[in-house]
Amino acid sequence: MDELNDARYIALTTYKADGSAKSTPVWFAGSDDAYLVYTGTEAWKTKRLRANPTVQVRVCDVRGRVDPDATVYTGTAEVLDDSANVERAVRAIGDKYGWQAAFVRVRQRIKARLGRPDPLVAINIHLA
């Protein structure tokens, strides 16, 4: 799993109610078989994971493009709503992505002040 540990982005694949797959490029932190992501409570990936925790993960680029020969990792993901886990995910991703993550957090605060908050959840990914 060194390729995941060294990757900048992963394509997180979740599944719709009809079983079709939907991949989204995400920032992540962690190593080996446990990774953290954070996202909005109303994000489609959050809604899909609440209904079906099965996931696939592959290394991708910033736009979500995956090399056809990329290794596919399978596992499950758990949506964590509590503030301690959300803060742990935000901190871990902030440590990994530095100023880019700080910029996203500023943008989130501005949206909240404008009356359009999107509370965060942490996603804990466990790969087999």
N, CA, C and O of each residue as an XYZ file, in Angstrom:
512
protein
N       0.812     -1.200      0.000
C       0.000      0.000      0.000
C       0.852      1.260      0.000
O       0.355      2.356      0.258
N       2.136      1.099     -0.290
C       3.020      2.261     -0.343
C       2.559      3.273     -1.371
O       2.705      4.476     -1.159
N       1.999      2.806     -2.489
C       1.553      3.755     -3.503
C       0.437      4.643     -2.961
O       0.369      5.820     -3.318
N      -0.438      4.112     -2.112
C      -1.468      4.949     -1.492
C      -0.852      5.899     -0.475
O      -1.195      7.080     -0.431
N       0.051      5.383      0.335
C       0.669      6.219      1.372
C       1.407      7.401      0.758
O       1.474      8.467      1.369
N       1.961      7.231     -0.435
C       2.726      8.285     -1.101
C       1.884      9.155     -2.025
O       2.372     10.172     -2.520
N       0.651      8.785     -2.265
C      -0.196      9.500     -3.230
C      -0.659     10.847     -2.691
O      -0.761     11.050     -1.481
N      -0.933     11.747     -3.602
C      -1.472     13.066     -3.248
C      -3.003     13.041     -3.249
O      -3.635     13.718     -2.438
N      -3.598     12.266     -4.153
C      -5.052     12.173     -4.288
C      -5.454     10.718     -4.469
O      -4.702      9.904     -5.006
N      -6.657     10.415     -4.005
C      -7.228      9.104     -4.293
C      -8.616      9.290     -4.877
O      -9.320     10.251     -4.567
N      -8.990      8.352     -5.723
C     -10.357      8.298     -6.238
C     -11.128      7.413     -5.271
O     -10.874      6.212     -5.173
N     -12.067      8.015     -4.563
C     -12.910      7.290     -3.621
C     -14.188      6.901     -4.360
O     -14.968      7.760     -4.773
N     -14.387      5.600     -4.520
C     -15.566      5.108     -5.225
C     -16.590      4.641     -4.214
O     -16.316      3.786     -3.371
N     -17.789      5.226     -4.315
C     -18.930      4.832     -3.495
C     -20.017      4.331     -4.432
O     -19.884      4.430     -5.652
N     -21.090      3.794     -3.867
C     -22.100      3.136     -4.694
C     -23.488      3.713     -4.469
O     -23.929      3.904     -3.335
N     -24.159      3.984     -5.572
C     -25.532      4.491     -5.545
C     -26.483      3.365     -5.176
O     -26.089      2.199     -5.126
N     -27.729      3.716     -4.919
C     -28.745      2.732     -4.532
C     -28.944      1.669     -5.604
O     -29.264      0.522     -5.292
N     -28.756      2.049     -6.875
C     -28.923      1.078     -7.958
C     -27.683      0.213     -8.172
O     -27.669     -0.648     -9.051
N     -26.633      0.441     -7.362
C     -25.416     -0.358     -7.452
C     -24.340      0.226     -8.345
O     -23.222     -0.286     -8.385
N     -24.664      1.293     -9.064
C     -23.652      1.886     -9.933
C     -22.612      2.644     -9.109
O     -22.914      3.208     -8.057
N     -21.390      2.640     -9.614
C     -20.265      3.243     -8.903
C     -20.117      4.716     -9.259
O     -20.390      5.128    -10.387
N     -19.685      5.496     -8.287
C     -19.416      6.923     -8.485
C     -18.086      7.234     -7.802
O     -17.944      7.045     -6.594
N     -17.107      7.715     -8.583
C     -15.786      8.032     -8.035
C     -15.602      9.534     -7.902
O     -16.057     10.312     -8.741
N     -14.925      9.923     -6.828
C     -14.653     11.314     -6.538
C     -13.203     11.440     -6.085
O     -12.778     10.695     -5.202
N     -12.425     12.369     -6.667
C     -11.064     12.569     -6.154
C     -11.129     13.283     -4.806
O     -11.875     14.248     -4.642
N     -10.350     12.806     -3.853
C     -10.356     13.405     -2.509
C      -8.938     13.502     -1.958
O      -8.041     12.752     -2.342
N      -8.773     14.460     -1.040
C      -7.583     14.498     -0.208
C      -7.789     13.480      0.891
O      -8.925     13.179      1.258
N      -6.710     12.952      1.413
C      -6.812     11.947      2.458
C      -5.543     11.967      3.298
O      -4.516     12.508      2.890
N      -5.636     11.378      4.458
C      -4.467     11.226      5.329
C      -4.559      9.865      5.990
O      -5.648      9.316      6.163
N      -3.423      9.333      6.353
C      -3.386      8.032      6.999
C      -2.342      7.164      6.356
O      -1.543      7.628      5.543
N      -2.350      5.902      6.720
C      -1.389      4.974      6.139
C      -1.867      3.548      6.299
O      -2.773      3.248      7.076
N      -1.225      2.681      5.536
C      -1.518      1.258      5.533
C      -2.968      0.996      5.182
O      -3.351      1.181      4.027
N      -3.791      0.572      6.130
C      -5.166      0.224      5.765
C      -6.201      1.168      6.361
O      -7.396      0.890      6.268
N      -5.781      2.283      6.975
C      -6.727      3.221      7.594
C      -6.458      4.636      7.088
O      -5.359      5.166      7.248
N      -7.464      5.230      6.483
C      -7.324      6.558      5.909
C      -8.494      7.430      6.341
O      -9.599      6.937      6.573
N      -8.239      8.731      6.446
C      -9.259      9.700      6.823
C      -9.509     10.681      5.688
O      -8.591     11.080      4.971
N     -10.761     11.055      5.545
C     -11.210     12.073      4.601
C     -12.197     12.928      5.373
O     -12.827     12.440      6.311
N     -12.347     14.197      5.001
C     -13.482     14.952      5.531
C     -14.218     15.591      4.371
O     -13.643     15.896      3.326
N     -15.507     15.784      4.591
C     -16.363     16.343      3.549
C     -17.614     16.904      4.217
O     -17.767     16.812      5.435
N     -18.494     17.478      3.429
C     -19.727     18.051      3.959
C     -20.768     16.980      4.277
O     -20.802     15.918      3.654
N     -21.608     17.281      5.250
C     -22.662     16.336      5.633
C     -23.653     16.100      4.502
O     -24.283     15.044      4.432
N     -23.790     17.076      3.622
C     -24.750     16.964      2.528
C     -24.117     16.504      1.215
O     -24.803     16.433      0.195
N     -22.835     16.193      1.223
C     -22.174     15.717      0.002
C     -22.779     14.385     -0.420
O     -23.174     13.575      0.418
N     -22.845     14.173     -1.721
C     -23.433     12.926     -2.224
C     -22.659     11.708     -1.743
O     -23.256     10.674     -1.446
N     -21.327     11.818     -1.663
C     -20.554     10.662     -1.195
C     -20.924     10.317      0.242
O     -20.949      9.143      0.611
N     -21.212     11.329      1.053
C     -21.635     11.086      2.442
C     -22.956     10.332      2.451
O     -23.115      9.355      3.183
N     -23.893     10.783      1.647
C     -25.210     10.137      1.589
C     -25.087      8.695      1.089
O     -25.730      7.789      1.618
N     -24.257      8.495      0.066
C     -24.085      7.129     -0.448
C     -23.436      6.228      0.591
O     -23.827      5.069      0.733
N     -22.448      6.743      1.321
C     -21.770      5.918      2.336
C     -22.688      5.569      3.500
O     -22.559      4.490      4.079
N     -23.600      6.447      3.847
C     -24.548      6.134      4.924
C     -25.444      4.961      4.518
O     -25.878      4.181      5.366
N     -25.714      4.845      3.228
C     -26.573      3.768      2.738
C     -25.788      2.490      2.438
O     -26.316      1.388      2.591
N     -24.531      2.633      2.012
C     -23.721      1.476      1.634
C     -22.256      1.793      1.933
O     -21.667      2.631      1.250
N     -21.655      1.154      2.928
C     -20.285      1.490      3.326
C     -19.182      0.908      2.432
O     -18.004      1.160      2.683
N     -19.530      0.152      1.414
C     -18.526     -0.452      0.539
C     -17.830      0.625     -0.296
O     -18.483      1.503     -0.859
N     -16.496      0.549     -0.372
C     -15.730      1.514     -1.154
C     -14.629      0.821     -1.941
O     -14.211     -0.296     -1.632
N     -14.179      1.525     -2.964
C     -12.954      1.189     -3.668
C     -12.106      2.450     -3.674
O     -12.629      3.564     -3.705
N     -10.791      2.264     -3.645
C      -9.857      3.382     -3.640
C      -8.760      3.090     -4.654
O      -8.242      1.976     -4.732
N      -8.416      4.124     -5.435
C      -7.309      4.034     -6.382
C      -6.568      5.366     -6.386
O      -7.169      6.412     -6.145
N      -5.289      5.333     -6.654
C      -4.526      6.561     -6.799
C      -5.017      7.281     -8.055
O      -5.275      6.655     -9.083
N      -5.143      8.613     -7.956
C      -5.591      9.400     -9.108
C      -4.875     10.742     -9.110
O      -4.082     11.036     -8.215
N      -5.162     11.558    -10.130
C      -4.632     12.920    -10.147
C      -5.695     13.866     -9.595
O      -6.774     13.429     -9.196
N      -5.393     15.143     -9.574
C      -6.287     16.136     -8.978
C      -7.673     16.155     -9.637
O      -8.656     16.527     -8.995
N      -7.754     15.766    -10.882
C      -9.036     15.756    -11.588
C      -9.762     14.416    -11.510
O     -10.835     14.248    -12.090
N      -9.175     13.473    -10.794
C      -9.813     12.174    -10.639
C      -9.456     11.164    -11.698
O     -10.021     10.071    -11.725
N      -8.519     11.508    -12.581
C      -8.103     10.572    -13.621
C      -7.252      9.468    -13.006
O      -6.292      9.728    -12.280
N      -7.624      8.245    -13.311
C      -6.956      7.066    -12.767
C      -6.206      6.365    -13.887
O      -6.744      6.174    -14.978
N      -4.975      5.986    -13.619
C      -4.200      5.195    -14.575
C      -4.907      3.856    -14.748
O      -5.313      3.255    -13.753
N      -5.066      3.370    -15.971
C      -5.764      2.096    -16.188
C      -5.114      0.916    -15.456
O      -5.783     -0.077    -15.171
N      -3.830      1.017    -15.153
C      -3.135     -0.057    -14.452
C      -3.072      0.149    -12.939
O      -2.400     -0.609    -12.240
N      -3.763      1.166    -12.431
C      -3.720      1.460    -10.995
C      -4.318      0.307    -10.184
O      -5.303     -0.310    -10.590
N      -3.721      0.039     -9.064
C      -4.222     -0.989     -8.165
C      -5.546     -0.540     -7.565
O      -5.697      0.620     -7.181
N      -6.497     -1.450     -7.484
C      -7.794     -1.174     -6.876
C      -7.793     -1.779     -5.476
O      -7.573     -2.977     -5.303
N      -8.042     -0.935     -4.486
C      -8.132     -1.379     -3.097
C      -9.596     -1.350     -2.690
O     -10.302     -0.388     -2.992
N     -10.060     -2.386     -2.012
C     -11.453     -2.445     -1.577
C     -11.523     -2.404     -0.061
O     -10.569     -2.751      0.635
N     -12.662     -1.977      0.428
C     -12.853     -1.925      1.868
C     -14.200     -1.331      2.216
O     -15.145     -1.370      1.428
N     -14.264     -0.783      3.410
C     -15.486     -0.136      3.881
C     -15.127      1.229      4.455
O     -13.977      1.491      4.808
N     -16.124      2.082      4.540
C     -15.933      3.415      5.106
C     -17.050      3.704      6.091
O     -18.193      3.281      5.914
N     -16.693      4.423      7.112
C     -17.642      4.780      8.168
C     -17.719      6.299      8.238
O     -16.690      6.972      8.295
N     -18.937      6.845      8.236
C     -19.145      8.277      8.381
C     -19.184      8.594      9.875
O     -19.970      8.016     10.625
N     -18.322      9.520     10.293
C     -18.215      9.893     11.704
C     -18.649     11.343     11.861
O     -18.027     12.251     11.310
N     -19.722     11.553     12.618
C     -20.294     12.886     12.780
C     -19.745     13.665     13.967
O     -19.906     14.883     14.035
N     -19.099     12.978     14.900
C     -18.703     13.660     16.133
C     -17.541     14.623     15.894
O     -16.684     14.381     15.044
N     -17.527     15.704     16.646
C     -16.555     16.771     16.426
C     -15.113     16.320     16.642
O     -14.215     16.818     15.963
N     -14.869     15.407     17.555
C     -13.495     14.944     17.802
C     -12.915     14.262     16.561
O     -11.770     14.527     16.195
N     -13.677     13.401     15.919
C     -13.193     12.716     14.719
C     -13.102     13.657     13.528
O     -12.187     13.540     12.712
N     -14.037     14.584     13.422
C     -13.971     15.566     12.336
C     -12.704     16.405     12.502
O     -11.974     16.625     11.536
N     -12.444     16.866     13.708
C     -11.251     17.681     13.953
C      -9.974     16.882     13.714
O      -8.991     17.421     13.206
N      -9.985     15.617     14.071
C      -8.822     14.754     13.821
C      -8.550     14.638     12.316
O      -7.399     14.706     11.885
N      -9.612     14.462     11.519
C      -9.460     14.370     10.067
C      -8.982     15.695      9.476
O      -8.088     15.716      8.630
N      -9.581     16.799      9.924
C      -9.193     18.124      9.427
C      -7.725     18.392      9.753
O      -6.980     18.887      8.907
N      -7.315     18.068     10.963
C      -5.927     18.292     11.381
C      -4.952     17.428     10.559
O      -3.919     17.915     10.099
N      -5.291     16.144     10.381
C      -4.417     15.239      9.628
C      -4.267     15.693      8.176
O      -3.166     15.673      7.626
N      -5.361     16.094      7.568
C      -5.303     16.555      6.177
C      -4.593     17.910      6.097
O      -3.862     18.178      5.143
N      -4.811     18.757      7.097
C      -4.092     20.030      7.156
C      -2.593     19.824      7.248
O      -1.824     20.548      6.615
N      -2.174     18.848      8.029
C      -0.742     18.538      8.143
C      -0.175     18.066      6.812
O       0.957     18.404      6.467
N      -0.942     17.294      6.070
C      -0.452     16.746      4.807
C      -0.466     17.769      3.674
O       0.466     17.816      2.872
N      -1.525     18.596      3.601
C      -1.716     19.468      2.440
C      -1.390     20.936      2.699
O      -1.443     21.752      1.778
N      -1.055     21.281      3.937
C      -0.570     22.622      4.264
C      -1.476     23.759      3.850
O      -2.657     23.794      4.195
N      -0.891     24.711      3.086
C      -1.620     25.925      2.724
C      -2.869     25.637      1.906
O      -3.846     26.379      2.001
N      -2.860     24.582      1.107
C      -4.046     24.265      0.311
C      -5.227     23.930      1.218
O      -6.343     24.393      0.984
N      -4.986     23.134      2.242
C      -6.046     22.775      3.187
C      -6.488     24.003      3.981
O      -7.675     24.166      4.263
N      -5.547     24.859      4.340
C      -5.892     26.084      5.076
C      -6.798     26.970      4.228
O      -7.745     27.563      4.746
N      -6.519     27.064      2.943
C      -7.345     27.856      2.036
C      -8.777     27.315      1.986
O      -9.736     28.086      2.023
N      -8.918     26.007      1.903
C     -10.252     25.393      1.869
C     -10.999     25.693      3.160
O     -12.193     25.991      3.125
N     -10.319     25.621      4.296
C     -10.964     25.895      5.588
C     -11.431     27.354      5.666
O     -12.504     27.624      6.206
N     -10.648     28.292      5.138
C     -11.055     29.701      5.117
C     -12.305     29.851      4.275
O     -13.247     30.540      4.667
N     -12.316     29.211      3.123
C     -13.498     29.267      2.247
C     -14.739     28.713      2.952
O     -15.833     29.259      2.810
N     -14.564     27.628      3.714
C     -15.682     27.047      4.456
C     -16.197     28.014      5.522
O     -17.406     28.130      5.725
N     -15.292     28.700      6.193
C     -15.710     29.683      7.217
C     -16.470     30.840      6.588
O     -17.460     31.309      7.148
N     -16.017     31.301      5.432
C     -16.705     32.392      4.740
C     -18.123     31.964      4.357
O     -19.077     32.717      4.553
N     -18.255     30.756      3.812
C     -19.588     30.255      3.463
C     -20.492     30.201      4.694
O     -21.671     30.544      4.607
N     -19.965     29.782      5.820
C     -20.758     29.702      7.050
C     -21.216     31.089      7.481
O     -22.357     31.262      7.910
N     -20.339     32.073      7.371
C     -20.704     33.447      7.747
C     -21.736     34.042      6.800
O     -22.508     34.920      7.183
N     -21.743     33.562      5.573
C     -22.727     34.047      4.601
C     -24.059     33.308      4.719
O     -24.972     33.525      3.923
N     -24.156     32.435      5.717
C     -25.410     31.728      5.946
C     -25.564     30.459      5.136
O     -26.674     29.940      5.014
N     -24.481     29.948      4.580
C     -24.528     28.718      3.793
C     -23.563     27.676      4.363
O     -22.687     27.172      3.660
N     -23.740     27.366      5.639
C     -22.807     26.400      6.238
C     -23.049     24.987      5.714
O     -24.173     24.612      5.379
N     -22.000     24.240      5.654
C     -22.086     22.817      5.324
C     -21.252     22.100      6.373
O     -20.051     21.903      6.187
N     -21.883     21.707      7.477
C     -21.120     21.049      8.539
C     -20.354     19.854      7.983
O     -20.761     19.227      7.005
N     -19.239     19.560      8.633
C     -18.348     18.514      8.141
C     -18.574     17.187      8.846
O     -19.052     17.134      9.979
N     -18.220     16.123      8.150
C     -18.139     14.782      8.716
C     -16.768     14.224      8.351
O     -16.151     14.637      7.370
N     -16.313     13.288      9.152
C     -15.088     12.555      8.825
C     -15.502     11.233      8.215
O     -16.532     10.664      8.578
N     -14.704     10.753      7.299
C     -14.925      9.439      6.712
C     -13.690      8.613      7.036
O     -12.573      8.968      6.658
N     -13.900      7.525      7.728
C     -12.824      6.624      8.128
C     -12.859      5.426      7.181
O     -13.810      4.644      7.195
N     -11.824      5.287      6.362
C     -11.763      4.235      5.348
C     -10.866      3.105      5.845
O      -9.723      3.335      6.240
N     -11.385      1.906      5.822
C     -10.624      0.702      6.199
C     -10.510     -0.191      4.963
O     -11.519     -0.647      4.424
N      -9.298     -0.432      4.528
C      -9.083     -1.250      3.339
C      -8.710     -2.663      3.722
O      -8.042     -2.901      4.729
N      -9.157     -3.604      2.894
C      -8.893     -5.023      3.159
C      -7.479     -5.397      2.756
O      -7.079     -6.551      2.907
